[in-house]
Amino acid sequence: MHVVATAGHVDHGKSALLRALTGMEPDRWAEERRRGMTLDLGFVWTRLPDAGDIAFVDVPGHERLVGNMLAGVGPVPAVLFVVAADQGWQPQSEEHLSVLDALGVRHGVLAVSRCDLADPDAAREQALARIAESSLGDVPCVAVSPVSGRGLEELRTALAGLAHALPAPDRIADVRLWVDRAFTVRGRGTVVTGTLGAGTVRVGDRLHLARGGRPVRVRGLESLKEPREEVGAVARVAVNVTGAGSDDLRRGDALLTPDRWLPSDQVDVRLRGDAAGDLPRELTLHTGSAAVPVTVRPLGDDTARLRLAAPLPLRVADIALLRDPGRHRVAAGITVLDVRPPRLTRRGAAAARAADLRSAAGPADGAAELRRRGLVRRSELLAMGVLPPAGPVAGDWLADPAHWDDLRERLRRAVDEHAERHPLEPGMPLEAARQALGLPDRCLVEALLTAEPGLRHSDGRLFGSRDRPALPPAVAAAVDTVRADLARTPFHAPDADRLAELGLTPKLLAAAEAAGALLRIGDGIVLLPGADARAVEVLARLEQPFTASQARRALDTTRRVAIPLLEYLDRHGRTVRLDGALRRCRAAGPRAE
């Protein structure tokens, strides 16, 4: 399917032309048919040879109804521009063209209507000249008369050519269905309609409402009045939704793929039209079918920051427009540059931000975005509309390479400085390191450790690249006494009384371990470094498997030491506990007979 919107001055025959093309009535309201003037959006369709189905969104042409016109044109990729032969180019012809130009619409057909009432040549030349100056450029033109039927076949041919020229839609993209109509069907509940510009919607899908993020379920689908199990872009679609908040849906809302969009109430944009400094402070932002008041803060000549009265699901490179409803004119077309812009708090921040945005043109640059942010979740970057330039460094986190290198160096310095300030503390706690670097997730600290060979991690603490911290003289003397005792009887760990006599508190024992002077195998149980490996050598000579009692005797120690030592060896994979009573050394199997 292809979707085309109409455009043109009021009473130039847009609806009459669609009736003649499709045999359907685009004016949905009795008041519209009574007055002979379109007041709201209308929807009709036809099938063209070699082009398939073409759906039309008929828009009102009156100057007071431009808001309705924008809701219909916003999500549509092509236009049927209608100019009456007997009236020529008119004020709303100009405003509608300004809308299309601001939205960057590039595909269209010009129909010079009512050619049964006047020669179409003058109106054709004037309209083609004006349209050529817009984003539409040169367009095919057909003179038509819905009354006599003149030119209708030629118009169908031109529309088929337009359909073939439209770019192929991305049917696997994230869904953002702007709602242009919402109503209730008895027995089925809420139904919304819109133009699906990208992605695919299926019966049973879970979608989120852009306003408030509440979930809804797709209960049923129709396209061109036919029930469907799925509808892919581009298409006119009616969606029967159920769930919390579905009764509150209205024009300007959007249905979204869950967890893939970031509603934004502040965006940086590039302007096409009036200079930023010439814009009124208060304007209306039109995107999709939504119209939201915004406050404009100029940054540079062609860049500005918009503060939205209500958040919208926008992405980098989205195109929209700013309109001044008081003066009935389009103020500027915009291209979204950033949906998560930095705060502007310092003097000169706006000018610096304008300089940053000066190079932002065309598709979003993932490497540049990552460079500016330093760290960002991959899912968040995708939700902004930016393709990640590389894989995550940890979990879902992406890191700019230069920033990552700087973090590694800062972490190394922080660990070494912590060791100098707290010589009796056994390493820097992982959480303290995270806070020192201002990192949002502890997994980033752990990833930095793997990238920095000068650091090591043990029991939730980090140890630096410098020599082990020196112990104060009194502590070193007490530790030397313990080491001398253990040198004579390696597995006779000093008891609590002996440690208290020497003044070795748990904190000082931890510092001695950090200094490499002692090995703690349990609370208050210390041996010489390397005693674990020596114990394994002794135990490996036993008949495998062995009991704790056999291990105690082989090591010439007490149960107070033997049990914590065996549990320590279990934790470090040096021994394997087979059941409640037996163990074996990991490298040793049952002894051969």
Secondary structure, DSSP 8 states (H G I E B T S, - for coil): -EEEEEE--TTSSHHHHHHHHHSS----SHHHHHHTS--S-EEEEEEETTTEEEEEEE---SGGGHHHHHHHHTT-SEEEEEEETTT-S-HHHHHHHHHHHHTT--EEEEEEE-TTTS-SHHHHHHHHHHHHTSTT-S--EEE--TTT-TTHHHHHHHHHHHHHHS----TTS--EEE-SEEEEETTTEEEEEEEE-SSEEETT-EEEETTT--EEEEEEEEETTEEESEEESSEEEEEEEESTTGGG--TT-EEE-TTS--EEEEEEEEEEES-GGGS-SEEEEEETTEEEEEEEEE-SSSEEEEEEEEEEE--TT-EEEEEETTTTEEEEEEEEEESS-----STTHHHHHHHHHTT--SS--HHHHHHHHSEEEHHHHHHHT---SS--SBTTEEE-HHHHHHHHHHHHHHHHHHHHH-TTSSSEEHHHHHHHHT-S-HHHHHHHHHH-TT-EEETTEEE-SS------HHHHHHHHHHHHHHHHSTT----HHHHHHHT--HHHHHHHHHTTS-EEEETTEEE-TTHHHHHHHHHHTS-SSEEHHHHHHHHT--HHHHHHHHHHHHHTTSEEE-SSSEEEETT--S---
